[in-house]
Amino acid sequence: MTEEKKTDKKKCADKARAMFVYGVLQLGSSIVSAAALAAIALSFCSLKQQSKVFNECVEEIQATGKSASDAVRFCNGGK
């Protein structure tokens, strides 16, 4: 009987250890996901700024009398 109790306790301890490791992995993956989402959000901010500058460039070139396609070409680095 004591031998059976020892094996039951060992099985329970192994399961508890496995569940702890699983919980730590879940928590770690959640942290990585949150960091990735934050990085994506920050990249959208810079993309918004770049878009604003590009639109201002196009409007400025169009104000000089050039067509929209010529203004876009100029603002993309063309001549």
Phi and psi in radians as a Rosetta constraint file:
Dihedral C 1 N 2 CA 2 C 2 CIRCULARHARMONIC -1.162 0.35
Dihedral N 2 CA 2 C 2 N 3 CIRCULARHARMONIC -0.580 0.35
Dihedral C 2 N 3 CA 3 C 3 CIRCULARHARMONIC -1.123 0.35
Dihedral N 3 CA 3 C 3 N 4 CIRCULARHARMONIC -0.694 0.35
Dihedral C 3 N 4 CA 4 C 4 CIRCULARHARMONIC -1.179 0.35
Dihedral N 4 CA 4 C 4 N 5 CIRCULARHARMONIC -0.673 0.35
Dihedral C 4 N 5 CA 5 C 5 CIRCULARHARMONIC -1.142 0.35
Dihedral N 5 CA 5 C 5 N 6 CIRCULARHARMONIC -0.674 0.35
Dihedral C 5 N 6 CA 6 C 6 CIRCULARHARMONIC -1.126 0.35
Dihedral N 6 CA 6 C 6 N 7 CIRCULARHARMONIC -0.740 0.35
Dihedral C 6 N 7 CA 7 C 7 CIRCULARHARMONIC -1.202 0.35
Dihedral N 7 CA 7 C 7 N 8 CIRCULARHARMONIC -0.618 0.35
Dihedral C 7 N 8 CA 8 C 8 CIRCULARHARMONIC -1.129 0.35
Dihedral N 8 CA 8 C 8 N 9 CIRCULARHARMONIC -0.749 0.35
Dihedral C 8 N 9 CA 9 C 9 CIRCULARHARMONIC -1.129 0.35
Dihedral N 9 CA 9 C 9 N 10 CIRCULARHARMONIC -0.682 0.35
Dihedral C 9 N 10 CA 10 C 10 CIRCULARHARMONIC -1.160 0.35
Dihedral N 10 CA 10 C 10 N 11 CIRCULARHARMONIC -0.725 0.35
Dihedral C 10 N 11 CA 11 C 11 CIRCULARHARMONIC -1.100 0.35
Dihedral N 11 CA 11 C 11 N 12 CIRCULARHARMONIC -0.698 0.35
Dihedral C 11 N 12 CA 12 C 12 CIRCULARHARMONIC -1.162 0.35
Dihedral N 12 CA 12 C 12 N 13 CIRCULARHARMONIC -0.716 0.35
Dihedral C 12 N 13 CA 13 C 13 CIRCULARHARMONIC -1.143 0.35
Dihedral N 13 CA 13 C 13 N 14 CIRCULARHARMONIC -0.694 0.35
Dihedral C 13 N 14 CA 14 C 14 CIRCULARHARMONIC -1.110 0.35
Dihedral N 14 CA 14 C 14 N 15 CIRCULARHARMONIC -0.729 0.35
Dihedral C 14 N 15 CA 15 C 15 CIRCULARHARMONIC -1.146 0.35
Dihedral N 15 CA 15 C 15 N 16 CIRCULARHARMONIC -0.699 0.35
Dihedral C 15 N 16 CA 16 C 16 CIRCULARHARMONIC -1.131 0.35
Dihedral N 16 CA 16 C 16 N 17 CIRCULARHARMONIC -0.726 0.35
Dihedral C 16 N 17 CA 17 C 17 CIRCULARHARMONIC -1.122 0.35
Dihedral N 17 CA 17 C 17 N 18 CIRCULARHARMONIC -0.727 0.35
Dihedral C 17 N 18 CA 18 C 18 CIRCULARHARMONIC -1.123 0.35
Dihedral N 18 CA 18 C 18 N 19 CIRCULARHARMONIC -0.714 0.35
Dihedral C 18 N 19 CA 19 C 19 CIRCULARHARMONIC -1.181 0.35
Dihedral N 19 CA 19 C 19 N 20 CIRCULARHARMONIC -0.636 0.35
Dihedral C 19 N 20 CA 20 C 20 CIRCULARHARMONIC -1.113 0.35
Dihedral N 20 CA 20 C 20 N 21 CIRCULARHARMONIC -0.791 0.35
Dihedral C 20 N 21 CA 21 C 21 CIRCULARHARMONIC -1.089 0.35
Dihedral N 21 CA 21 C 21 N 22 CIRCULARHARMONIC -0.730 0.35
Dihedral C 21 N 22 CA 22 C 22 CIRCULARHARMONIC -1.057 0.35
Dihedral N 22 CA 22 C 22 N 23 CIRCULARHARMONIC -0.762 0.35
Dihedral C 22 N 23 CA 23 C 23 CIRCULARHARMONIC -1.103 0.35
Dihedral N 23 CA 23 C 23 N 24 CIRCULARHARMONIC -0.720 0.35
Dihedral C 23 N 24 CA 24 C 24 CIRCULARHARMONIC -1.128 0.35
Dihedral N 24 CA 24 C 24 N 25 CIRCULARHARMONIC -0.727 0.35
Dihedral C 24 N 25 CA 25 C 25 CIRCULARHARMONIC -1.116 0.35
Dihedral N 25 CA 25 C 25 N 26 CIRCULARHARMONIC -0.712 0.35
Dihedral C 25 N 26 CA 26 C 26 CIRCULARHARMONIC -1.089 0.35
Dihedral N 26 CA 26 C 26 N 27 CIRCULARHARMONIC -0.780 0.35
Dihedral C 26 N 27 CA 27 C 27 CIRCULARHARMONIC -1.108 0.35
Dihedral N 27 CA 27 C 27 N 28 CIRCULARHARMONIC -0.750 0.35
Dihedral C 27 N 28 CA 28 C 28 CIRCULARHARMONIC -1.082 0.35
Dihedral N 28 CA 28 C 28 N 29 CIRCULARHARMONIC -0.740 0.35
Dihedral C 28 N 29 CA 29 C 29 CIRCULARHARMONIC -1.197 0.35
Dihedral N 29 CA 29 C 29 N 30 CIRCULARHARMONIC -0.567 0.35
Dihedral C 29 N 30 CA 30 C 30 CIRCULARHARMONIC -1.158 0.35
Dihedral N 30 CA 30 C 30 N 31 CIRCULARHARMONIC -0.691 0.35
Dihedral C 30 N 31 CA 31 C 31 CIRCULARHARMONIC -1.143 0.35
Dihedral N 31 CA 31 C 31 N 32 CIRCULARHARMONIC -0.740 0.35
Dihedral C 31 N 32 CA 32 C 32 CIRCULARHARMONIC -1.101 0.35
Dihedral N 32 CA 32 C 32 N 33 CIRCULARHARMONIC -0.722 0.35
Dihedral C 32 N 33 CA 33 C 33 CIRCULARHARMONIC -1.110 0.35
Dihedral N 33 CA 33 C 33 N 34 CIRCULARHARMONIC -0.738 0.35
Dihedral C 33 N 34 CA 34 C 34 CIRCULARHARMONIC -1.114 0.35
Dihedral N 34 CA 34 C 34 N 35 CIRCULARHARMONIC -0.710 0.35
Dihedral C 34 N 35 CA 35 C 35 CIRCULARHARMONIC -1.140 0.35
Dihedral N 35 CA 35 C 35 N 36 CIRCULARHARMONIC -0.685 0.35
Dihedral C 35 N 36 CA 36 C 36 CIRCULARHARMONIC -1.141 0.35
Dihedral N 36 CA 36 C 36 N 37 CIRCULARHARMONIC -0.731 0.35
Dihedral C 36 N 37 CA 37 C 37 CIRCULARHARMONIC -1.124 0.35
Dihedral N 37 CA 37 C 37 N 38 CIRCULARHARMONIC -0.665 0.35
Dihedral C 37 N 38 CA 38 C 38 CIRCULARHARMONIC -1.127 0.35
Dihedral N 38 CA 38 C 38 N 39 CIRCULARHARMONIC -0.708 0.35
Dihedral C 38 N 39 CA 39 C 39 CIRCULARHARMONIC -1.129 0.35
Dihedral N 39 CA 39 C 39 N 40 CIRCULARHARMONIC -0.693 0.35
Dihedral C 39 N 40 CA 40 C 40 CIRCULARHARMONIC -1.126 0.35
Dihedral N 40 CA 40 C 40 N 41 CIRCULARHARMONIC -0.747 0.35
Dihedral C 40 N 41 CA 41 C 41 CIRCULARHARMONIC -1.083 0.35
Dihedral N 41 CA 41 C 41 N 42 CIRCULARHARMONIC -0.722 0.35
Dihedral C 41 N 42 CA 42 C 42 CIRCULARHARMONIC -1.174 0.35
Dihedral N 42 CA 42 C 42 N 43 CIRCULARHARMONIC -0.598 0.35
Dihedral C 42 N 43 CA 43 C 43 CIRCULARHARMONIC -1.213 0.35
Dihedral N 43 CA 43 C 43 N 44 CIRCULARHARMONIC -0.532 0.35
Dihedral C 43 N 44 CA 44 C 44 CIRCULARHARMONIC -1.163 0.35
Dihedral N 44 CA 44 C 44 N 45 CIRCULARHARMONIC -0.577 0.35
Dihedral C 44 N 45 CA 45 C 45 CIRCULARHARMONIC -1.114 0.35
Dihedral N 45 CA 45 C 45 N 46 CIRCULARHARMONIC -0.775 0.35
Dihedral C 45 N 46 CA 46 C 46 CIRCULARHARMONIC -1.214 0.35
Dihedral N 46 CA 46 C 46 N 47 CIRCULARHARMONIC -0.603 0.35
Dihedral C 46 N 47 CA 47 C 47 CIRCULARHARMONIC -1.126 0.35
Dihedral N 47 CA 47 C 47 N 48 CIRCULARHARMONIC -0.688 0.35
Dihedral C 47 N 48 CA 48 C 48 CIRCULARHARMONIC -1.100 0.35
Dihedral N 48 CA 48 C 48 N 49 CIRCULARHARMONIC -0.742 0.35
Dihedral C 48 N 49 CA 49 C 49 CIRCULARHARMONIC -1.118 0.35
Dihedral N 49 CA 49 C 49 N 50 CIRCULARHARMONIC -0.769 0.35
Dihedral C 49 N 50 CA 50 C 50 CIRCULARHARMONIC -1.108 0.35
Dihedral N 50 CA 50 C 50 N 51 CIRCULARHARMONIC -0.697 0.35
Dihedral C 50 N 51 CA 51 C 51 CIRCULARHARMONIC -1.114 0.35
Dihedral N 51 CA 51 C 51 N 52 CIRCULARHARMONIC -0.705 0.35
Dihedral C 51 N 52 CA 52 C 52 CIRCULARHARMONIC -1.091 0.35
Dihedral N 52 CA 52 C 52 N 53 CIRCULARHARMONIC -0.786 0.35
Dihedral C 52 N 53 CA 53 C 53 CIRCULARHARMONIC -1.113 0.35
Dihedral N 53 CA 53 C 53 N 54 CIRCULARHARMONIC -0.720 0.35
Dihedral C 53 N 54 CA 54 C 54 CIRCULARHARMONIC -1.106 0.35
Dihedral N 54 CA 54 C 54 N 55 CIRCULARHARMONIC -0.775 0.35
Dihedral C 54 N 55 CA 55 C 55 CIRCULARHARMONIC -1.098 0.35
Dihedral N 55 CA 55 C 55 N 56 CIRCULARHARMONIC -0.690 0.35
Dihedral C 55 N 56 CA 56 C 56 CIRCULARHARMONIC -1.118 0.35
Dihedral N 56 CA 56 C 56 N 57 CIRCULARHARMONIC -0.674 0.35
Dihedral C 56 N 57 CA 57 C 57 CIRCULARHARMONIC -1.102 0.35
Dihedral N 57 CA 57 C 57 N 58 CIRCULARHARMONIC -0.807 0.35
Dihedral C 57 N 58 CA 58 C 58 CIRCULARHARMONIC -1.088 0.35
Dihedral N 58 CA 58 C 58 N 59 CIRCULARHARMONIC -0.780 0.35
Dihedral C 58 N 59 CA 59 C 59 CIRCULARHARMONIC -1.086 0.35
Dihedral N 59 CA 59 C 59 N 60 CIRCULARHARMONIC -0.699 0.35
Dihedral C 59 N 60 CA 60 C 60 CIRCULARHARMONIC -1.141 0.35
Dihedral N 60 CA 60 C 60 N 61 CIRCULARHARMONIC -0.731 0.35
Dihedral C 60 N 61 CA 61 C 61 CIRCULARHARMONIC -1.227 0.35
Dihedral N 61 CA 61 C 61 N 62 CIRCULARHARMONIC -0.654 0.35
Dihedral C 61 N 62 CA 62 C 62 CIRCULARHARMONIC -1.132 0.35
Dihedral N 62 CA 62 C 62 N 63 CIRCULARHARMONIC -0.561 0.35
Dihedral C 62 N 63 CA 63 C 63 CIRCULARHARMONIC -1.152 0.35
Dihedral N 63 CA 63 C 63 N 64 CIRCULARHARMONIC -0.393 0.35
Dihedral C 63 N 64 CA 64 C 64 CIRCULARHARMONIC -1.422 0.35
Dihedral N 64 CA 64 C 64 N 65 CIRCULARHARMONIC -0.072 0.35
Dihedral C 64 N 65 CA 65 C 65 CIRCULARHARMONIC 1.865 0.35
Dihedral N 65 CA 65 C 65 N 66 CIRCULARHARMONIC 0.023 0.35
Dihedral C 65 N 66 CA 66 C 66 CIRCULARHARMONIC -1.450 0.35
Dihedral N 66 CA 66 C 66 N 67 CIRCULARHARMONIC 2.773 0.35
Dihedral C 66 N 67 CA 67 C 67 CIRCULARHARMONIC -1.278 0.35
Dihedral N 67 CA 67 C 67 N 68 CIRCULARHARMONIC 2.923 0.35
Dihedral C 67 N 68 CA 68 C 68 CIRCULARHARMONIC -1.111 0.35
Dihedral N 68 CA 68 C 68 N 69 CIRCULARHARMONIC -0.708 0.35
Dihedral C 68 N 69 CA 69 C 69 CIRCULARHARMONIC -1.156 0.35
Dihedral N 69 CA 69 C 69 N 70 CIRCULARHARMONIC -0.671 0.35
Dihedral C 69 N 70 CA 70 C 70 CIRCULARHARMONIC -1.154 0.35
Dihedral N 70 CA 70 C 70 N 71 CIRCULARHARMONIC -0.656 0.35
Dihedral C 70 N 71 CA 71 C 71 CIRCULARHARMONIC -1.161 0.35
Dihedral N 71 CA 71 C 71 N 72 CIRCULARHARMONIC -0.739 0.35
Dihedral C 71 N 72 CA 72 C 72 CIRCULARHARMONIC -1.136 0.35
Dihedral N 72 CA 72 C 72 N 73 CIRCULARHARMONIC -0.768 0.35
Dihedral C 72 N 73 CA 73 C 73 CIRCULARHARMONIC -1.038 0.35
Dihedral N 73 CA 73 C 73 N 74 CIRCULARHARMONIC -0.795 0.35
Dihedral C 73 N 74 CA 74 C 74 CIRCULARHARMONIC -1.070 0.35
Dihedral N 74 CA 74 C 74 N 75 CIRCULARHARMONIC -0.790 0.35
Dihedral C 74 N 75 CA 75 C 75 CIRCULARHARMONIC -1.235 0.35
Dihedral N 75 CA 75 C 75 N 76 CIRCULARHARMONIC -0.371 0.35
Dihedral C 75 N 76 CA 76 C 76 CIRCULARHARMONIC -1.439 0.35
Dihedral N 76 CA 76 C 76 N 77 CIRCULARHARMONIC -0.057 0.35
Dihedral C 76 N 77 CA 77 C 77 CIRCULARHARMONIC 1.909 0.35
Dihedral N 77 CA 77 C 77 N 78 CIRCULARHARMONIC -0.011 0.35
Dihedral C 77 N 78 CA 78 C 78 CIRCULARHARMONIC -1.417 0.35
Dihedral N 78 CA 78 C 78 N 79 CIRCULARHARMONIC 3.058 0.35
